[in-house]
Amino acid sequence: MVPVPANYKMTREANIVLTALQRLEFSQQITVLGNAVVDMGVDPLA
């Protein structure tokens, strides 16, 4: 778990994305997050 400030409030949109991600199987989560990293220009295998 990543620590966040006690008063942090996630936006509605971020909460929707997180909920959708949590509903995926673990391997699907890894694929989605890996693709997001690649789309940001980072090679996760480098």
PyMOL Python script that loads the backbone (N, CA, C, O; Angstrom):
from pymol import cmd

cmd.read_pdbstr("""\
ATOM      1  N   MET A   1       0.833  -1.172   0.000  1.00  0.00           N
ATOM      2  CA  MET A   1       0.000   0.000   0.000  1.00  0.00           C
ATOM      3  C   MET A   1       0.885   1.245   0.000  1.00  0.00           C
ATOM      4  O   MET A   1       1.922   1.284   0.662  1.00  0.00           O
ATOM      5  N   VAL A   2       0.465   2.250  -0.744  1.00  0.00           N
ATOM      6  CA  VAL A   2       1.206   3.501  -0.833  1.00  0.00           C
ATOM      7  C   VAL A   2       0.634   4.479   0.192  1.00  0.00           C
ATOM      8  O   VAL A   2      -0.572   4.723   0.194  1.00  0.00           O
ATOM      9  N   PRO A   3       1.474   5.046   1.064  1.00  0.00           N
ATOM     10  CA  PRO A   3       0.962   5.994   2.050  1.00  0.00           C
ATOM     11  C   PRO A   3       0.574   7.316   1.386  1.00  0.00           C
ATOM     12  O   PRO A   3       1.280   7.815   0.510  1.00  0.00           O
ATOM     13  N   VAL A   4      -0.543   7.865   1.811  1.00  0.00           N
ATOM     14  CA  VAL A   4      -1.007   9.169   1.315  1.00  0.00           C
ATOM     15  C   VAL A   4      -1.420  10.011   2.513  1.00  0.00           C
ATOM     16  O   VAL A   4      -1.729   9.464   3.572  1.00  0.00           O
ATOM     17  N   PRO A   5      -1.431  11.334   2.364  1.00  0.00           N
ATOM     18  CA  PRO A   5      -1.860  12.194   3.466  1.00  0.00           C
ATOM     19  C   PRO A   5      -3.291  11.856   3.903  1.00  0.00           C
ATOM     20  O   PRO A   5      -4.122  11.475   3.079  1.00  0.00           O
ATOM     21  N   ALA A   6      -3.565  11.995   5.180  1.00  0.00           N
ATOM     22  CA  ALA A   6      -4.875  11.645   5.739  1.00  0.00           C
ATOM     23  C   ALA A   6      -6.008  12.444   5.111  1.00  0.00           C
ATOM     24  O   ALA A   6      -7.131  11.950   5.015  1.00  0.00           O
ATOM     25  N   ASN A   7      -5.731  13.665   4.687  1.00  0.00           N
ATOM     26  CA  ASN A   7      -6.783  14.526   4.129  1.00  0.00           C
ATOM     27  C   ASN A   7      -6.892  14.437   2.606  1.00  0.00           C
ATOM     28  O   ASN A   7      -7.618  15.220   1.993  1.00  0.00           O
ATOM     29  N   TYR A   8      -6.179  13.492   1.992  1.00  0.00           N
ATOM     30  CA  TYR A   8      -6.207  13.354   0.531  1.00  0.00           C
ATOM     31  C   TYR A   8      -7.563  12.844   0.068  1.00  0.00           C
ATOM     32  O   TYR A   8      -8.087  11.867   0.605  1.00  0.00           O
ATOM     33  N   LYS A   9      -8.122  13.506  -0.924  1.00  0.00           N
ATOM     34  CA  LYS A   9      -9.390  13.084  -1.525  1.00  0.00           C
ATOM     35  C   LYS A   9      -9.155  12.839  -3.010  1.00  0.00           C
ATOM     36  O   LYS A   9      -8.776  13.749  -3.748  1.00  0.00           O
ATOM     37  N   MET A  10      -9.380  11.618  -3.434  1.00  0.00           N
ATOM     38  CA  MET A  10      -9.228  11.279  -4.839  1.00  0.00           C
ATOM     39  C   MET A  10     -10.394  11.860  -5.631  1.00  0.00           C
ATOM     40  O   MET A  10     -11.520  11.921  -5.138  1.00  0.00           O
ATOM     41  N   THR A  11     -10.119  12.282  -6.853  1.00  0.00           N
ATOM     42  CA  THR A  11     -11.201  12.789  -7.694  1.00  0.00           C
ATOM     43  C   THR A  11     -12.138  11.647  -8.061  1.00  0.00           C
ATOM     44  O   THR A  11     -11.767  10.476  -7.981  1.00  0.00           O
ATOM     45  N   ARG A  12     -13.336  11.994  -8.458  1.00  0.00           N
ATOM     46  CA  ARG A  12     -14.320  10.986  -8.870  1.00  0.00           C
ATOM     47  C   ARG A  12     -13.770  10.157 -10.024  1.00  0.00           C
ATOM     48  O   ARG A  12     -13.910   8.934 -10.044  1.00  0.00           O
ATOM     49  N   GLU A  13     -13.143  10.831 -10.985  1.00  0.00           N
ATOM     50  CA  GLU A  13     -12.603  10.147 -12.160  1.00  0.00           C
ATOM     51  C   GLU A  13     -11.502   9.163 -11.774  1.00  0.00           C
ATOM     52  O   GLU A  13     -11.459   8.041 -12.280  1.00  0.00           O
ATOM     53  N   ALA A  14     -10.620   9.584 -10.882  1.00  0.00           N
ATOM     54  CA  ALA A  14      -9.542   8.699 -10.438  1.00  0.00           C
ATOM     55  C   ALA A  14     -10.105   7.499  -9.684  1.00  0.00           C
ATOM     56  O   ALA A  14      -9.600   6.385  -9.818  1.00  0.00           O
ATOM     57  N   ASN A  15     -11.138   7.725  -8.900  1.00  0.00           N
ATOM     58  CA  ASN A  15     -11.761   6.636  -8.158  1.00  0.00           C
ATOM     59  C   ASN A  15     -12.407   5.624  -9.105  1.00  0.00           C
ATOM     60  O   ASN A  15     -12.354   4.420  -8.854  1.00  0.00           O
ATOM     61  N   ILE A  16     -13.009   6.100 -10.181  1.00  0.00           N
ATOM     62  CA  ILE A  16     -13.608   5.209 -11.183  1.00  0.00           C
ATOM     63  C   ILE A  16     -12.529   4.337 -11.825  1.00  0.00           C
ATOM     64  O   ILE A  16     -12.710   3.131 -11.990  1.00  0.00           O
ATOM     65  N   VAL A  17     -11.404   4.961 -12.186  1.00  0.00           N
ATOM     66  CA  VAL A  17     -10.306   4.219 -12.805  1.00  0.00           C
ATOM     67  C   VAL A  17      -9.741   3.187 -11.829  1.00  0.00           C
ATOM     68  O   VAL A  17      -9.509   2.039 -12.210  1.00  0.00           O
ATOM     69  N   LEU A  18      -9.519   3.584 -10.582  1.00  0.00           N
ATOM     70  CA  LEU A  18      -8.975   2.661  -9.591  1.00  0.00           C
ATOM     71  C   LEU A  18      -9.912   1.484  -9.351  1.00  0.00           C
ATOM     72  O   LEU A  18      -9.464   0.341  -9.253  1.00  0.00           O
ATOM     73  N   THR A  19     -11.195   1.755  -9.256  1.00  0.00           N
ATOM     74  CA  THR A  19     -12.173   0.686  -9.049  1.00  0.00           C
ATOM     75  C   THR A  19     -12.163  -0.292 -10.217  1.00  0.00           C
ATOM     76  O   THR A  19     -12.204  -1.506 -10.017  1.00  0.00           O
ATOM     77  N   ALA A  20     -12.109   0.239 -11.442  1.00  0.00           N
ATOM     78  CA  ALA A  20     -12.067  -0.627 -12.623  1.00  0.00           C
ATOM     79  C   ALA A  20     -10.797  -1.477 -12.620  1.00  0.00           C
ATOM     80  O   ALA A  20     -10.839  -2.662 -12.952  1.00  0.00           O
ATOM     81  N   LEU A  21      -9.679  -0.878 -12.250  1.00  0.00           N
ATOM     82  CA  LEU A  21      -8.413  -1.606 -12.200  1.00  0.00           C
ATOM     83  C   LEU A  21      -8.461  -2.708 -11.141  1.00  0.00           C
ATOM     84  O   LEU A  21      -7.957  -3.806 -11.374  1.00  0.00           O
ATOM     85  N   GLN A  22      -9.054  -2.432  -9.998  1.00  0.00           N
ATOM     86  CA  GLN A  22      -9.140  -3.421  -8.925  1.00  0.00           C
ATOM     87  C   GLN A  22     -10.006  -4.613  -9.317  1.00  0.00           C
ATOM     88  O   GLN A  22      -9.817  -5.707  -8.787  1.00  0.00           O
ATOM     89  N   ARG A  23     -10.930  -4.425 -10.216  1.00  0.00           N
ATOM     90  CA  ARG A  23     -11.819  -5.512 -10.640  1.00  0.00           C
ATOM     91  C   ARG A  23     -11.158  -6.468 -11.626  1.00  0.00           C
ATOM     92  O   ARG A  23     -11.674  -7.558 -11.872  1.00  0.00           O
ATOM     93  N   LEU A  24     -10.026  -6.071 -12.190  1.00  0.00           N
ATOM     94  CA  LEU A  24      -9.318  -6.925 -13.142  1.00  0.00           C
ATOM     95  C   LEU A  24      -8.547  -8.015 -12.412  1.00  0.00           C
ATOM     96  O   LEU A  24      -8.200  -7.872 -11.240  1.00  0.00           O
ATOM     97  N   GLU A  25      -8.286  -9.104 -13.125  1.00  0.00           N
ATOM     98  CA  GLU A  25      -7.391 -10.140 -12.610  1.00  0.00           C
ATOM     99  C   GLU A  25      -5.991  -9.537 -12.489  1.00  0.00           C
ATOM    100  O   GLU A  25      -5.670  -8.561 -13.168  1.00  0.00           O
ATOM    101  N   PHE A  26      -5.163 -10.120 -11.626  1.00  0.00           N
ATOM    102  CA  PHE A  26      -3.828  -9.580 -11.391  1.00  0.00           C
ATOM    103  C   PHE A  26      -3.032  -9.416 -12.687  1.00  0.00           C
ATOM    104  O   PHE A  26      -2.423  -8.371 -12.913  1.00  0.00           O
ATOM    105  N   SER A  27      -3.038 -10.442 -13.533  1.00  0.00           N
ATOM    106  CA  SER A  27      -2.261 -10.367 -14.781  1.00  0.00           C
ATOM    107  C   SER A  27      -2.783  -9.263 -15.693  1.00  0.00           C
ATOM    108  O   SER A  27      -2.009  -8.626 -16.408  1.00  0.00           O
ATOM    109  N   GLN A  28      -4.089  -9.037 -15.668  1.00  0.00           N
ATOM    110  CA  GLN A  28      -4.666  -7.952 -16.463  1.00  0.00           C
ATOM    111  C   GLN A  28      -4.249  -6.596 -15.896  1.00  0.00           C
ATOM    112  O   GLN A  28      -3.994  -5.659 -16.652  1.00  0.00           O
ATOM    113  N   GLN A  29      -4.180  -6.490 -14.571  1.00  0.00           N
ATOM    114  CA  GLN A  29      -3.731  -5.243 -13.946  1.00  0.00           C
ATOM    115  C   GLN A  29      -2.311  -4.916 -14.385  1.00  0.00           C
ATOM    116  O   GLN A  29      -2.001  -3.773 -14.721  1.00  0.00           O
ATOM    117  N   ILE A  30      -1.450  -5.934 -14.380  1.00  0.00           N
ATOM    118  CA  ILE A  30      -0.056  -5.738 -14.782  1.00  0.00           C
ATOM    119  C   ILE A  30       0.019  -5.281 -16.234  1.00  0.00           C
ATOM    120  O   ILE A  30       0.802  -4.391 -16.564  1.00  0.00           O
ATOM    121  N   THR A  31      -0.787  -5.882 -17.103  1.00  0.00           N
ATOM    122  CA  THR A  31      -0.801  -5.500 -18.513  1.00  0.00           C
ATOM    123  C   THR A  31      -1.255  -4.056 -18.682  1.00  0.00           C
ATOM    124  O   THR A  31      -0.621  -3.287 -19.406  1.00  0.00           O
ATOM    125  N   VAL A  32      -2.339  -3.684 -18.023  1.00  0.00           N
ATOM    126  CA  VAL A  32      -2.870  -2.316 -18.132  1.00  0.00           C
ATOM    127  C   VAL A  32      -1.839  -1.307 -17.631  1.00  0.00           C
ATOM    128  O   VAL A  32      -1.572  -0.308 -18.300  1.00  0.00           O
ATOM    129  N   LEU A  33      -1.262  -1.562 -16.461  1.00  0.00           N
ATOM    130  CA  LEU A  33      -0.286  -0.623 -15.900  1.00  0.00           C
ATOM    131  C   LEU A  33       0.989  -0.580 -16.735  1.00  0.00           C
ATOM    132  O   LEU A  33       1.578   0.487 -16.911  1.00  0.00           O
ATOM    133  N   GLY A  34       1.417  -1.725 -17.247  1.00  0.00           N
ATOM    134  CA  GLY A  34       2.588  -1.749 -18.124  1.00  0.00           C
ATOM    135  C   GLY A  34       2.355  -0.952 -19.389  1.00  0.00           C
ATOM    136  O   GLY A  34       3.239  -0.217 -19.830  1.00  0.00           O
ATOM    137  N   ASN A  35       1.173  -1.085 -19.982  1.00  0.00           N
ATOM    138  CA  ASN A  35       0.838  -0.312 -21.179  1.00  0.00           C
ATOM    139  C   ASN A  35       0.797   1.178 -20.877  1.00  0.00           C
ATOM    140  O   ASN A  35       1.203   1.988 -21.710  1.00  0.00           O
ATOM    141  N   ALA A  36       0.312   1.551 -19.699  1.00  0.00           N
ATOM    142  CA  ALA A  36       0.274   2.967 -19.317  1.00  0.00           C
ATOM    143  C   ALA A  36       1.686   3.531 -19.226  1.00  0.00           C
ATOM    144  O   ALA A  36       1.935   4.659 -19.651  1.00  0.00           O
ATOM    145  N   VAL A  37       2.606   2.751 -18.674  1.00  0.00           N
ATOM    146  CA  VAL A  37       3.993   3.194 -18.553  1.00  0.00           C
ATOM    147  C   VAL A  37       4.615   3.354 -19.935  1.00  0.00           C
ATOM    148  O   VAL A  37       5.303   4.340 -20.198  1.00  0.00           O
ATOM    149  N   VAL A  38       4.376   2.392 -20.812  1.00  0.00           N
ATOM    150  CA  VAL A  38       4.909   2.474 -22.178  1.00  0.00           C
ATOM    151  C   VAL A  38       4.341   3.698 -22.888  1.00  0.00           C
ATOM    152  O   VAL A  38       5.067   4.398 -23.593  1.00  0.00           O
ATOM    153  N   ASP A  39       3.048   3.958 -22.705  1.00  0.00           N
ATOM    154  CA  ASP A  39       2.422   5.120 -23.343  1.00  0.00           C
ATOM    155  C   ASP A  39       3.011   6.433 -22.837  1.00  0.00           C
ATOM    156  O   ASP A  39       2.924   7.451 -23.524  1.00  0.00           O
ATOM    157  N   MET A  40       3.614   6.425 -21.636  1.00  0.00           N
ATOM    158  CA  MET A  40       4.263   7.623 -21.101  1.00  0.00           C
ATOM    159  C   MET A  40       5.703   7.742 -21.596  1.00  0.00           C
ATOM    160  O   MET A  40       6.397   8.703 -21.265  1.00  0.00           O
ATOM    161  N   GLY A  41       6.151   6.772 -22.386  1.00  0.00           N
ATOM    162  CA  GLY A  41       7.482   6.841 -22.969  1.00  0.00           C
ATOM    163  C   GLY A  41       8.561   6.124 -22.177  1.00  0.00           C
ATOM    164  O   GLY A  41       9.748   6.370 -22.392  1.00  0.00           O
ATOM    165  N   VAL A  42       8.172   5.242 -21.265  1.00  0.00           N
ATOM    166  CA  VAL A  42       9.136   4.503 -20.455  1.00  0.00           C
ATOM    167  C   VAL A  42       9.093   3.039 -20.863  1.00  0.00           C
ATOM    168  O   VAL A  42       8.016   2.466 -21.028  1.00  0.00           O
ATOM    169  N   ASP A  43      10.260   2.438 -21.024  1.00  0.00           N
ATOM    170  CA  ASP A  43      10.326   1.013 -21.341  1.00  0.00           C
ATOM    171  C   ASP A  43      10.450   0.234 -20.038  1.00  0.00           C
ATOM    172  O   ASP A  43      11.511   0.254 -19.414  1.00  0.00           O
ATOM    173  N   PRO A  44       9.385  -0.456 -19.608  1.00  0.00           N
ATOM    174  CA  PRO A  44       9.438  -1.157 -18.324  1.00  0.00           C
ATOM    175  C   PRO A  44      10.402  -2.339 -18.312  1.00  0.00           C
ATOM    176  O   PRO A  44      10.728  -2.858 -17.245  1.00  0.00           O
ATOM    177  N   LEU A  45      10.858  -2.766 -19.476  1.00  0.00           N
ATOM    178  CA  LEU A  45      11.783  -3.901 -19.549  1.00  0.00           C
ATOM    179  C   LEU A  45      13.236  -3.464 -19.667  1.00  0.00           C
ATOM    180  O   LEU A  45      14.136  -4.302 -19.712  1.00  0.00           O
ATOM    181  N   ALA A  46      13.468  -2.159 -19.716  1.00  0.00           N
ATOM    182  CA  ALA A  46      14.840  -1.649 -19.876  1.00  0.00           C
ATOM    183  C   ALA A  46      15.595  -1.667 -18.571  1.00  0.00           C
ATOM    184  O   ALA A  46      16.760  -1.273 -18.527  1.00  0.00           O
TER     185      ALA A  46
END
""", "prot")
cmd.dss("prot")
cmd.show_as("cartoon", "prot")
cmd.util.cbc("prot")
cmd.orient("prot")
